Amino acid sequence: MTRIVRGASLLFSGLFAGFLVCVLVLEGSLRGYGATVYTQVRLVELDSLDKLASVTLLPAIVTTVVLALRTRRVDRRFVLSALALLVVVFVVTLVVNLPINGDQASWSVQSPPTDWASVRDRWQVAHAVRTAAALVAFVVLIVGCQRSTPAVVSRSRMREWETA
């Protein structure tokens, strides 16, 4: 069971971190364009990318919590560190990115707001922070999973130890 949880935690946190890197590259590319192009691309992004973020981040957090519960104390620090970073990502998303997403969803391509560039900059800085946190969480999780041993010992292993 722990092997499955470990694999799921790595899979979802890796997918989420990779997704954030792709969005970071796209957003960086948009910096060279004006308000109309930026607004149009953001409206396209807002169509489904929030769903993709949810179906990768939430399982990453849940499976990492389960993994932390099933990992021995010495190695649990790595998993808990990764979990703390994923929580940072979640909080930054809730506090900064989602409210801006909600505002941007009502923007008009024909007449973007006059402060569009400052809104873009706030969103992109928060996104860079959460991307860095997600990448570090993924790396720490990889290290923790390389070192970790399951907290639960199988009954057959217990019998082997008892008879030895």
N, C-alpha and C positions, 0 to 999 in steps of 0.2 A: 504493500500500500504506500509506504513512504517513497519508494522509487517512482510511483505514478505521480504522487503529489509533487515531488522534486521536479520531475519532467514537466508537469503542467505549470508549475511556478516559473521555471526557466522559459518555457515556451511563451506564456502570456507576457511576462515581463520583457522578454526579448522582442516579441512582436510589437509591444507598445513602444519600447524605446526606438525601434526601427521606424515605426510610424511617425513618431515625433521628429526624428531626424529628417525624414522626407518632407514633412511640413515646414521644418526650419529652413531647408534648402529652397523650397518653393517660396516661402515668405521672404527670404533673402533676395531671391530673383525679382520679386515684386517691387523692391525698393527703388528700382530704376524706372518705374512707370508712374504715371499720374493717377489722380483720384478716380477717374472713370474705370481704368483697367483694374486698379486695386479693388475697387468696390465690386466690379463684376466677378472677379476671381474669388473674392471673399464670399459672395453670395453662393457661388458654386461649391466652395469648400463647406459652407454651413449646411448645404443640402444633406450630406450624409457623413461627413467626417466626424461629427460629434458622436454618432452611433458607433463608428469604428473605435473611437477612443474608449467609449463605455464598455464595449464587448471585449476589449483587451485589458484595460486598466483594472476594472472591478474584479475579474477572475485572477489577475496577477496579485492583487491585494489579498483576496480570499485564500488562494492557494499558498501564498507566502505566510499568512497567519497559521494555516494548518501545518505547514512545514516547520515553522518555529516551534509549534507545540510538540512536534514529533522528532525534534532534533536534540541531541545531548547538549548539556550546558556549555561546554567549552566551544563548540561549533555554533551554538545558537546565536552568539554575538554577531556573526556575519549575517545570518538570516534576519535577525532583529534590526541590524543596521540597514539592510536592503529594504525591509518593511518600513522603517522610519522615513527613508528617502521616498518611497512610494506614497506614503502619507503626505509628505511635503508636496509632491506632485499633485495629489488630490486636492489639498488645501489651496495651492496656488491656482489650480484650475477653477475651483469653486469661487474663490475670492476675486480673482482678476479676469481670467479668460472667459468664463461663461457669462458674466454680466456684459462684457464687451461684445461677445457673440450675439447675445440677445438684442443689444442696441443695433449692431451691424445688420442683423436680419431685416430690419425695417429701412435700411438705407436704399436710396434710389440711385441707379447707375447714371441716370441723366443729371441728377443734382446731388452729389455726395455732400455731406456736411462740411462746413468750412474748416473744422478742426480734425478732419479725417487723418491727417498725417500724425498728429499727436496721439490720437486714439490707436492708430496702427503701431506707433512706437511703443506705447504702453503694453499692447497685446504681445508684440514681438519680444520685448524684454522679459515679460513673464513667461512666454513660451520658451525662450532660451534657458531660463532658470529651470523650468520643469523638464526640459530636454536633458540638460546636464544632470539633474538629479536622477532621472530615469536611467540614463546611461550608467552612472555610477552605481545605482541600485542593481542593475543587471550584472555589472562586473563583480560587485561584492557578492551577489547571489551565486555567480559562477564559482568564485573562490570558496564560498561557504559550502556549496554542494560538492565541491571536490574534496573537501575536508570532512564533511559530515558523515556521521554514522547514525542509523536509526535508533531512536530511544526505545522502541519496542523490540524485544528479543523474541524470536519465534520459540514455540514450545519445544520443538525438536532440538534447538540449540541449547535451551535450558536443560533438557535431559542429558545432552552430551556433557555439559558442564557438571551436572550432578553426579554422573557416573565416572568422571575423570578423577 
